[in-house]
Every structure is written in C-alpha cells, then in structure tokens.
Amino acid sequence: MSDSSGKLKLGALVALVVGSMIGGGIFSLPQNMAASAGVGAVLIGWAITAVGMLTLAFVFQTLANRKPDLDGGVYAYAKAGFGDYMGFSSAWGYWISAWLGNVGYFVLLFSTLGYFFPIFGEGNTPAAIIGASVLLWAVHFLVLRGIKEAAFINLVTTVAKVVPLVLFALICLFAFKLDVFTADIWAVGTPDLGSVMNQVRNMMLVTVWVFIGIEGASIFSSRAEKRSDVGKATVIGFITVLLFLVLVNVLSLGIMTQPELAKLQNPSMAAVLEHVVGHWGAVLISVGLIISLLGALLSWVLLCAEIMFAAAKDHTMPEFLRRENANQVPANALWLTNAMVQIFLVITLFSNSTYLSLIYLATSMILVPYLWSAAYAFLLALRSETYEQALAERRKDLIIGAIALIYAIWLLYAGGVKYLLLSALLYAPGAILFAKAKREIGQPIFTNVEKLIFAAVVIGALMAAFGLYDGFLTL
C-alpha cells in the first residue's frame, strides 16, 4: 500500500484515481444521459469522450515523466507554461470544483438515504444538512490523522464500490434486449432533445463530470514512491473507469427505453436493476452508492487540501496554507476547504440547488485547469523541450497534445456561456489570495498580460452577478 516513509505505491495511486473518478456520477448515469441524448448520440458522445479523455490521461502521463520536478499536477503545469496568475487560477478553479463536487456528493448521499429514511427527502432538507455536516467533520478529523491512513481507507472503499458495479454489468448483460436498444436510435420520437449534434453537446458535461479525478495521481506526485507510477496509475485508472461507465450506460439503454430512463429518479442505476430483479436490486445499488460516495468524499477532501498545500509551497497561494500538522497533513488548507463545503451545504437549504446543477458548475470550473495542462503538453512538444534525443516521441506527443487541446476547447463550448460566466464569478474573488501571496514575497501582483486576463475575468463576473440579480442566469 505504502512504504515505511509514508510514500504511496502504485496500488494506492490507482485507487486514488479510480476512487475519485467513481463517485456518485456513475450511479446516476442512465438517467443523466437519457435526459439529454438518444442511443445514437450517446454512442457518438462516448467515442468523442473516450478519445478526448484518453489523450488527457496521456497528457498527465507525459508531463509526470517529462517534468518530474513539477509537483501538484494541473496547477504546476499551468504555472510553468503560462505564468503565475494562470497557475494560481488553475489551483483555485480546481479547488473550487473539488469542494463544490463534495457538496453535490453530500446532497446525493442523503437523497439516497432518503430512499430508506424519508426525513432526508432529496438530500437538501434540514435533517439531511445536519447529517451531512456531522459526516463532513467526521471525514475532516479522519484526514487530519494522516494522508497515508486516509489513502488506505480509500483503497478499501474503492474495492467495495466496484463490486455492485460488476454485479450490475453481469445481470444487465443477460437481461439486455436488442429490440429495446435499437427501437429509436436517433431519438426521433423525442424531438425536444434537438438535433444529434445538440444531443452530443448536451451530454458532454455529464461525461466530463464522471471522469473528473483522472488527474488524481498527478496531484499526489510528490508523495508517490516512484515518479513513473504516477503516469501508469493515471492510464490504468482511466481505462478501468471508462469500461465501467460505458457498460453501465449502454446496457441500461437495452433494459429500458430512453424516455423511460429520462423519467427515473436518481440514483437511476437502482431503478434499472430493480426493473430486472426486483426490490433487492435497488437496495444493492443504493448501498453500493453510499459506500462509493463515502470513499469519493474522502478522495476529494484529500485532493482539495493537497492542491492548496502544493500551491502554497511555491508561493502561488498565501503562506498560511502551507502549515502541516504533526501527521504531515496540510491542516489549514483542510480547514478552509471544509468550511466552504459547510457554508454551501447551508446554502442548499435556502436555494433549490439540485445535485445536477452543482455538478455542472463544478465541471465548468475544472475545464480551465484541463485546458492549460493540455496546452502545456502541446507547447513542450512544439518547442522540442525535453525531446532533444526523442524525435519520434515528440511527433506522437505533439499529436496527443493537439487532440487533448482541441477536446478541452470543445468542452468549454459544450458547457455554454452560462457556466462560463458563473465560473468567472467564482474565479474573480481568488485574486485576493493571489495578491496576498505576491505581497508576501515582495513581487508585483500582475504582469501586463495578466492584467488584461484579470480584467476579462472581472467583466465576466460582473455580467454573471447582474444575470443572477436580473434573473436571466440561474444556478
């Protein structure tokens, strides 16, 4: 699992990738996908996602091997390639995405418990928020005891959550009906889904959400026993999760029709299995989801603290985030993270934030860090940096970097203007921490180019604030 010095071995790194990718998303996938696309568009969308995300996995693998001195993954690559403010923005955006995702996980967890205990409702009742708050601080104090111990518990929950997924796939494989799957491939019977291109675009944010965590191993690169394991863990984790996601999504479309799936309550995997085997199927998936969410919460709390700590270590974030406790856990980063989760949990009581709207916002926040990582890998190959003796490898990495970059830009387009503006609203206040970090080391805050970028972010944030006030933008 890990050696005596507390370094993480390959198995623990793979579990961090799989654990942070398989959270709640996969359990809601049948309904989430059917709500935005028919069978044909789903298959096209998965093909695009598989190629795009595989190139991103290769980007993280290449950068881990070619730039072993850069710790902290997504944020370090943005900083090395595009300057301090871009590096800061990547760390800030990734951090917000991660804890917003945790808020979404808490809502989904207590919505699932609502299946057994109606007092929790849809996961945003007063009882659910009290329960979520107690659990949040229990996880918080568990992580404070040590990264290594938390990573071990994550390994156990990762194994536990995979079991119901394997059972679901095997049962649905035998119950799969080709005539149901091929009944209305292009969703002609549901014209409100729009054109095939529209359907593909609409399902894109859901596919990205279920893959967030692909960079999990690279965030922990400084704690890996062997640097080469970081890239291996990323690719092994990606292929494992892709297989599960496609099986769950495609097999469901052969059990129930697209309109039937679109109407299901989440976690929709439970209803699909109940349709095949009866009530015990729903109970099995609900229990699997609860274990899965607990494991994912742990993974993401670790990732949140680690990204802020790594950024503080090289003065991109303020110094107070660099403090570790006696167990070498970045304690201040952890307190700040979970305080934000707590505040947003209370906000879900007063706004009708559903799991899906939280997820879309979390996804749009992570698109910028992914874009800069892909751009940096492309830039290294373009400049032949670190490729002096490896021309064939340079050509291959140039193509992979270019595809990953095009995919990242396409994702921003698929997300749409609404989420881009809402992201700007969350990115803008981060400049306060950036300015504090710069003052601590006596450097000017922005370069001239960064001033222009910051101005664009502020304009976007003001437009979003006005949009929320005026009502033409909603969460």
Residue, then its C-alpha position, 0 to 999 in steps of 0.5 A: m500500500s505504502d512504504s515505511s516513509g509514508k510514500l504511496k505505491l502504485g496500488a494506492l495511486v490507482a485507487l486514488v484515481v479510480g476512487s475519485m473518478i467513481g463517485g456518485g456520477i456513475f450511479s446516476l448515469p442512465q438517467n443523466m444521459a437519457a435526459s439529454a441524448g438518444v442511443g445514437a448520440v450517446l454512442i457518438g458522445w462516448a467515442i468523442t469522450a473516450v478519445g478526448m479523455l484518453t489523450l488527457a490521461f496521456v497528457f498527465q502521463t507525459l508531463a509526470n515523466r517529462k517534468p518530474d520536478l513539477d509537483g501538484g499536477v494541473y496547477a504546476y503545469a499551468k504555472a510553468g507554461f503560462g505564468d503565475y496568475m494562470g497557475f494560481s487560477s488553475a489551483w483555485g478553479y480546481w479547488i473550487s470544483a473539488w469542494l463544490g463536487n463534495v457538496g453535490y456528493f453530500v446532497l446525493l448521499f442523503s437523497t439516497l438515504g432518503y430512499f430508506f429514511p424519508i426525513f432526508g427527502e432529496g438530500n437538501t432538507p434540514a435533517a439531511i444538512i445536519g447529517a451531512s455536516v456531522l459526516l463532513w467533520a467526521v471525514h475532516f478529523l479522519v484526514l487530519r490523522g494522516i494522508k497515508e491512513a486516509a489513502f488506505i481507507n480509500l483503497v478499501t472503499t474503492v474495492a467495495k464500490v466496484v463490486p455492485l458495479v460488476l454485479f450490475a454489468l453481469i445481470c444487465l448483460f443477460a437481461f439486455k434486449l436488442d429490440v429495446f436498444t435499437a427501437d429509436i436510435w436517433a431519438v426521433g420520437t423525442p424531438d425536444l432533445g434537438s438535433v444529434m449534434n445538440q444531443v452530443r453537446n448536451m451530454m458532454l458535461v455529464t461525461v466530463w463530470v464522471f471522469i473528473g479525478i483522472e488527474g488524481a495521481s498527478i496531484f499526489s506526485s510528490r508523495a508517490e514512491k516512484r515518479s513513473d507510477v504516477g503516469k501508469a496509475t493515471v492510464i490504468g485508472f482511466i481505462t478501468v473507469l471508462l469500461f465501467l461507465v460505458l457498460v453501465n450506460v449502454l446496457s441500461l439503454g437495452i433494459m429500458t427505453q430512453p424516455e423511460l430512463a429520462k423519467l427515473q429518479n436518481p440514483s437511476m442505476a437502482a431503478v434499472l436493476e430493480h426493473v430486472v430483479g426486483h426490490w433487492g436490486a435497488v437496495l444493492i445499488s443504493v448501498g453500493l452508492i453510499i459506500s462509493l460516495l463515502g470513499a469519493l468524499l474522502s478522495w476529494v477532501l484529500l485532493c482539495a487540501e493537497i492542491m492548496f498545500a502544493a500551491a502554497k509551497d511555491h508561493t502561488m497561494p498565501e503562506f498560511l496554507r502551507r502549515e502541516n500538522a504533526n501527521q504531515v497533513p496540510a491542516n489549514a488548507l483542510w480547514l478552509t476547504n471544509a468550511m466552504v463545503q459547510i457554508f454551501l451545504v447551508i446554502t442548499l437549504f435556502s436555494n433549490s440547488t439540485y445535485l445536477s446543477l452543482i455538478y455542472l458548475a463544478t465541471s465548468m470550473i475544472l475545464v480551465p485547469y484541463l485546458w492549460s495542462a493540455a496546452y502545456a503538453f502541446l507547447l513542450a512538444l512544439r518547442s522540442e523541450t525535453y525531446e532533444q534525443a526523442l524525435a519520434e516521441r515528440r511527433k506522437d506527443l505533439i499529436i496527443g497534445a493537439i487532440a487533448l487541446i482541441y477536446a478541452i476547447w470543445l468542452l468549454y463550448a459544450g458547457g455554454v456561456k452560462y457556466l462560463l460566466l458563473s465560473a468567472l464569478l467564482y474565479a474573480p474573488g481568488a485574486i485576493l489570495f493571489a495578491k496576498a501571496k505576491r505581497e508576501i514575497g515582495q513581487p508585483i501582483f500582475t504582469n501586463v498580460e495578466k492584467l488584461i486576463f484579470a480584467a476579462v475575468v472581472i467583466g465576466a463576473l460582473m455580467a454573471a452577478f447582474g444575470l443572477y440579480d436580473g434573473f436571466l442566469t440561474l444556478 
